[in-house]
Structures are given as structure tokens and as C-alpha cells.
Amino acid sequence: MTISTRMKRRTLLAAGLGLAAAPAIFRDKAEAAATGENRNMDGTPLPEIDQFKLGSYKFTVVRDGINISEKPYETFGTNQDPETVKALLTANFLPADKFLNGYTPALIDTGSDVILIDTGFGAAGRARGAGQLAEGLKAAGYSAEDVTIVALTHLHSDHIGGLMEDGAAAFKNARYVVGQAEYDFWSNKAREGTPAEGGHKAVLANVTPLVEKATFIKDGDSVAPGMTAVLAAGHSPGHMVFHVESEGKRLVLAGDTANHYILSLLRPDWEVRFDMDKAQAAASRRKVFEMIATDKIAFLGYHMPFPAVGFVERQDGGYRFVPKTYQFDI
């Protein structure tokens, strides 16, 4: 089929409305799609990435993968009547019978360090479409060798699976920052024969081989200049959040403090199946998001809707998620 030059221009002009602000790596593919011209298009979708500035720091957010699950009331609001959970979802224009979970590692380029926060599923997730971190970094112009620090909010498998690749460290030039309480819990042989045994084995396989290059931290410790770790336990025994500040701008990397933008934020006291200490997790949610709401600062939540960055305001006894738009771009 032949496409006229006039049609190509008109189609490209329409497409161009969305291309002007797009990263160059996406622009060539979009132009090729609009004109029908094949310029090194291999048919492989690019990983989803989003980039923005916080002061002088450059953030890159990568969608490592997504997962669609049934019966959200069996994961969120497990101390509520299922109909109550369904009603809240329906009131917020969401399906009552399914939910989508995303996984969102982030890279911070400070100019002196390239800091990776959590690593996604890695090779173990690729059969189901996850484990896209490495490709996402490549799309953003980074390689695994560029990473100088890997900081882990906690040691669940969807956060540590990308640490190793083919039996070797995936980020060979990096040092690792790990919560002491978190590592002590998961590496302990006492986890054998318990429901935590799977997590124990994942830590032995992915984290223990790297301990010689690891710094073990506690509440209040510095990760890097402008970045401080704060204990927010409950989801796991040593779960951390990271406070980042550059040129007076602030952002909290909240990890899994809240795992759903409606069910965990609007109802922070509702229990979540994956929170190991449910009362402590709820208290941490309240503490972290009350601070974020009071100070009117941004946060990045690992399971928030992509690109997983936004703000919260107080609403109905909880917090309303306000996703970022252009406030970091101007």
C-alpha cells in the first residue's frame, strides 16, 4: 500500500502534537509508526520509562512489569467485609473483581552518583513479561555498569530479583545499601520451615552473594549526599523509605508503605495481606503519608499507577493520590 507524501505529512503533524515533548528514543518509533516508514523498528515494544528533575537530580522511573490479579478484597482490606472493599473500588471507577499491580524501580542521577532504588523481578520475571529494568535503563541512556549505588527499601522478591544476572552481580560497579534489621530477619536460618522460607531463599540467592560490597544501615542513616533512610516497618521487619532532597526540592521513595492508590491510601488502616505486621504497617502508612501531606512534597510508591510519582492530600480520613503532571518540567 502506497501512502502519499501529503498523507504522511498530515498524519505526522497530528502525531507530532504528542511527539514534541516525547524523549527522542520514543520519537523515532512514533514517527515511523505515523508515516509507515520502517527505521530500525524491530517490533519489540520499548520498556515504559519516565524522566523528571528534582532540583539538580535527574530521576528515571522504569516499569519493570505489571500483574493482573483477581479478588482485590483478598489482598486489600482483609479486615473488612468484601462488599465494602468492592464498593470503594466501584466508587472510584475501578473494577471490583480485579486489580492491576505495577512494579517501579527508580534511578537517581545526582551528577556524582547513579543510585538505583530496588531492582524488580530480574530474569525470574521475564517469562511473564516482567524483569524489564535493564531494558528500561538502556532506553533511558544508562547501562548497568553506570550504577554506583543500589539501595533497597526491603528484601521481597519483586525488589531484589534484578540484583543478580546469570549467577553474577547485575550491577558490578555498585555498592549496596541494605537495612540491617531487614537483612538480619531474612537471612536468618530460623526462617526455614516457616511461611517466610521462600523469602529467605531469595535473599540467600540474590543478596547474600553481595554482602562484601554492602553497607548495612539503620533508621536515620545517610545513603548518599541528600538521601536519608527512615525506618517504616510493618510491610516487612526492616522496611525503609528514602528521603531525597536537592536544591530545596524533596521527594520520598516510599517503597511498599502503601501498595494501592485507593485501597491503601484512602483507607490506610485497612489490613493488607502482604504486610507482615499489619498494625505496624498501618501505623507506618499514617506516619509517612501524614508527613507527605503536611509538607506537600512528592513521593514515589513502588506500586502506584505508572509513573508511580505524585502527591497526597487529606480526604475522608485517609489520603487522596494526586499523580504528577508537569510540575517537574517547568
N, C-alpha and C positions, 0 to 999 in steps of 0.2 A: 504494500500500500504506500503510495506516494503522498507526502504531506507538503503542501505548498509553503513557500517561504513566508507568505502573508499569514497563513495559519500558524506557522511556527512562531512568528513574532507575537501574534495576538495571544497565543497560549502561554508563551513565555512571559509576556507582560503581566498576564493575570497571575501566573505563578510567582512572578517577581515581587508582588506585594508582600509575600511571606518570606522571600529569599533575602531581602535587604539586610535583615538582622540576623540571618542564619550564619552559623560558623561555615567557613569556606569548605570544610570537609564534607558538609551536607549539601552545599550549594551546587557543586558539580553534579552530584547524583540527581538532585531535584531538577536542574536544568535539562539534564539528559532525559529524565522522565517526561518533562513537559514537551520537549521537541522531538522525541523519538530517536535521538542520536545516542548511540552507544559509545560512551567514553570511559572505557575500563570498568563498565558495570558488570559485575560477576554474578548478580542475582542474590548475593548474600546480604541480608539486612544489616545495616550498621548498628552497633550497640547504642542504646539511648544514653546520652550524656547531657549534662547541663553545666554551664560555667558562669561564675559571677565573681565579683570582687567584694571583699570585706576589708576596708581600709587599703593597705598595700598588699594584702594577701589575696591570692587567686585560688578559688575553690573549683574543683571539678567533681561533679556527682555522677556516679555510674549506676545504671540499673543492672544489677547482677542477674536478675531474673524475677519471675513472678510465679505465683501459685494460686490456683482457684480451689477453694475448699467448700465443703457442704456444711450445713447446720452451724452457722456462726454462734448460736446460743450455746453450743457445746464447748466453745473456746472462750467466749467473752460473756461476762455476766452470768457465770456459772452458779452464783448465789442468788440469781433472780429467776422468776418464772419465765420460761422460754417465750411466752406470748409478750411479755414486757420487752424483751430484747428485740423480738420481731417488730413490735410496734415502733420502737425507737428508730430502727433501720428504715422502716417504711416512711416514717415522718420526715426522714432526711433523704428521701428519694433513692434509697438503696434497696437491693433485693433482700428479702427476709430469709431466704433459704441458702444463699451462697455469699462468700466474700472473697475478695482478691487481696493477696498479701504480696507486697513487693520487698525487695532486699537491696539496700542502697549504701554501699561503701562510698567514702568521700576522700578526695585528695586535697591537701592544702599545700600550696607552693608559697613559702614565706619569702623567697628570694635567697635564703641561706639553707633552708631545709625543704625537702619534699616529704610531707607527712601523710601517710595513708591511715585512715581510720577504718578498721575492720576490713575483711578480705573476701566476703561472700563464700559461696559453696566450693569454688575451685573445681577441679576435674570431676569430683564426685557428683556435681550437679549438672554436668553438660549433657548427659543423656536426656534430661528433661528440660533443656533449654536454659538452665541457669549456668553459673560459672563464667559470666561474661566480663568480669572485671578486667582481665588482661587485655581483651579486645577493646574495651571501653577506654582504657588508658592509652592504648595505641591510637584510637580515633581522636583523642584529645591532644596528641603530640607527645605523650610520655611513654617511657618503657619501664619495665620492672626494675631495671638497673638504676633508674633515676631516683627511686625511692630511698630516702636516707633513714626514715623512722617509720615503723609500723606500730601504731598504738591501738590497743584492743579494749573496747568497752567491757567485754566479758568473753567467756570462752565457750559459748554454744556453737554448734557445728556450722550454722549459717554465717558465722562471723570469723571462723578460723580455718574453714576448708580451703581457702586460697593461699594459705601460708606455705604449703609445700607443693611442688610440681615434679612429677616423675621421681619421687624419692629425695629430692634436693630442695633447698630453700628457694622459693619463688622470687624472693627479693634479696638477692645475695649481697647487696651493698648496704643493707639496712641493719639498724639495731632495733630491738623490740621493747616495747613498754607494756607491761602486764601488771594488773593488780595483784598484790601479794596474796590477799585473802582469797581471791578468785582462783589463783593457781594452786594454792595450798589445798583448797577443797577438792578440785577436780583431779589433781594428780595423786591424791591420797589413795592407797590401796583399799582403804575402808569402803570405797565406792563399789568395789567388786561385789557382785551378787545382790546389788540394790537397783532400784529404778534408775539410778544415776550412772550405771555401769557403761552405757553407751557413750555418754559424755566423757567419762573417764578415759575410755579407749581412744576417743577422738583427740583428746588433749595429749595423751601419750604419743600419738602418731603425728600430730601437727605442731604442737607447741614445745614439748619436751626436747626434741632434737635441736631447738634453737636457744635453749636457756643460757648457753655460754655467751650469747650476744644480747641477752635480755637484761633490762633494768626493771626491778620489781618495786612497785610504788604503792603508796597508801593515800588516804584522804588528804588533800591539800598539797600534794607534791606537784612539782613542775614537770611537764612533759618536754617542753621546749620553750624558748622565749615567747611570751604572750599566750601560753597554753597551760592550763592548770587542771588537774584531775580532782574530781569531787565524788566521794562515795555516794551512791544512790542504790543501795542494796534492796533485795526483795525479789526481783526477777531472777537473780542468781545471787549467791552469797557475797560476792565482791564486785557487783556491777558498778561501773564507773560512768560518769558523764564528764565531758571535757569542756571547759570554758575557754573560748578563744577571743582575744582582743587585739585589734590592730588599728592604730590611729583613732582611738576613741570609739570604734565600732565593735560591737560584741555579738557573739553567736554561741549557743550552747549545742554541742553534739550530744544529743540525749539518748543515743543508743536505743535500748528497748524499754526505757522508762514508761513509755506509752506505745502500744502496739496497734492501735486503730484510731483513726482521727475522729470517729464518732463514739464508738463504744468504750474507748479508754479515756478520751479527753472530756467529752460531755458528762460521762459518768465515771470519774476517776476512782470511786470507791468500789465499783463493781469488780468482782474477782475474775482473774484471767487464768485459764488452765495451765499455761506455761510459766506462771510466776511461782517460784519455789516456796517463798514465804509470802502468802497473799496479803496479809495485813501490813507487813513491812513494805511490800511493793506499792500498795495503795498510799501509804504514808510518804514514800519517796515521790510518787506521782504528784501528790498535793504540794510537797515542798518544792520540787523542781519547777512545776508549771505555775505555781503561785509567784515564784521569783521571776519567771519569764514574763508573766502577765503584768506584774508590778513594774518591772524595769522596761517593759515594752521593747524587748530585744528579740532577735531571731533565734530559731532553733532548727536543727536538722534531726529528724526522727527516722531511724533506720527503716521503719515500716510505714511511714507516712506516704500519701499519694505522691508519685514522682513529680518533680524532682526532690520531694521529701523535705523541703525547706519552707518555713512560714513563721507565723506569729500566733499567739493565742490572746483572746480576751475573755474575761469572766462572763459566763452566761449560765443561768438556770442551775446554779450550784456546782457547775463544772467550768469547762473552758471550750470556747469555740475556736476551731482551727481556721486561720486565715492564710491561705497559700501565698507565697511570694509572687509578684508580677514583675514590675520594672524598677522597684526601689533600689536595687543594687546596680542598676545600669546607667543611672544619671546622677 
